[in-house]
């Protein structure tokens, strides 16, 4: 798991225009910063065993919610590698 300082480093990168995206098996997801001061976490999943059914989701998040999410579930190195 990452520290709060590491999470804030990623948040600063997102605010500066970077985007995070990654893919694991059938799911692709990412986080972007929106100009309204909020972040958007999005995901796209294709179900191969259900005829290629696609699912999209989008969730608006505050900076504090993004920091908490990053600290709870992700490693800094992996997230940093996904910045574009």
C-alpha positions in Angstrom: 0.0 0.0 0.0 1.1 3.6 -0.5 1.7 6.4 1.9 -0.3 9.6 2.0 2.7 11.5 0.6 3.0 9.1 -2.3 -0.8 9.4 -3.0 -0.5 13.2 -3.0 2.4 12.9 -5.5 0.1 11.0 -7.8 -2.8 13.5 -7.3 -0.4 16.4 -8.2 0.6 14.5 -11.4 -3.1 14.1 -12.3 -3.8 17.7 -11.6 -0.9 18.7 -13.9 -2.6 16.9 -16.8 -1.4 13.4 -16.5 -3.9 10.5 -16.7 -3.7 7.1 -15.2 -5.0 4.0 -17.0 -4.4 0.3 -16.7 -5.8 -3.0 -17.8 -6.2 -6.3 -15.9 -7.8 -9.2 -17.8 -11.1 -8.0 -19.2 -11.2 -4.7 -17.3 -9.6 -1.4 -18.2 -9.9 1.5 -15.8 -8.3 4.9 -15.0 -8.5 8.2 -13.2 -8.4 11.6 -14.7 -8.6 15.1 -13.2 -11.5 17.3 -14.4 -11.3 21.1 -14.5 -14.1 21.4 -12.0 -11.8 20.3 -9.2 -13.1 16.7 -9.2 -11.6 13.5 -10.4 -13.3 10.9 -12.5 -12.7 7.2 -12.0 -13.8 5.2 -15.0 -13.9 1.6 -16.0 -14.7 -0.5 -19.1 -15.2 -4.2 -18.9 -15.9 -6.7 -21.7 -17.5 -10.0 -20.6 -16.0 -12.7 -22.9 -18.4 -15.4 -21.8 -21.5 -13.2 -22.2 -21.2 -12.5 -25.9 -18.8 -9.6 -25.5 -21.2 -7.6 -23.3 -19.7 -4.3 -22.4 -20.1 -2.4 -19.1 -19.0 1.2 -18.6 -19.0 3.0 -15.3 -17.9 6.5 -14.2 -17.6 7.9 -10.7 -16.9 11.4 -9.7 -14.5 11.7 -6.7 -13.1 14.4 -4.5 -9.3 14.7 -3.9 -9.7 13.2 -0.4 -11.6 10.2 -1.9 -8.9 9.6 -4.5 -6.2 9.8 -1.8 -8.1 7.3 0.4 -8.6 4.9 -2.6 -5.0 5.0 -3.6 -3.7 4.4 0.0 -6.2 1.5 0.6 -5.6 -0.6 -2.5 -2.7 0.3 -4.7 1.1 0.4 -4.7 2.9 3.7 -5.7 5.2 2.0 -8.2 2.4 0.4 -10.1 0.2 3.5 -10.2 3.2 5.7 -11.2 4.0 3.4 -14.1 0.4 3.8 -15.4 0.6 7.6 -15.6 0.6 9.0 -19.2 
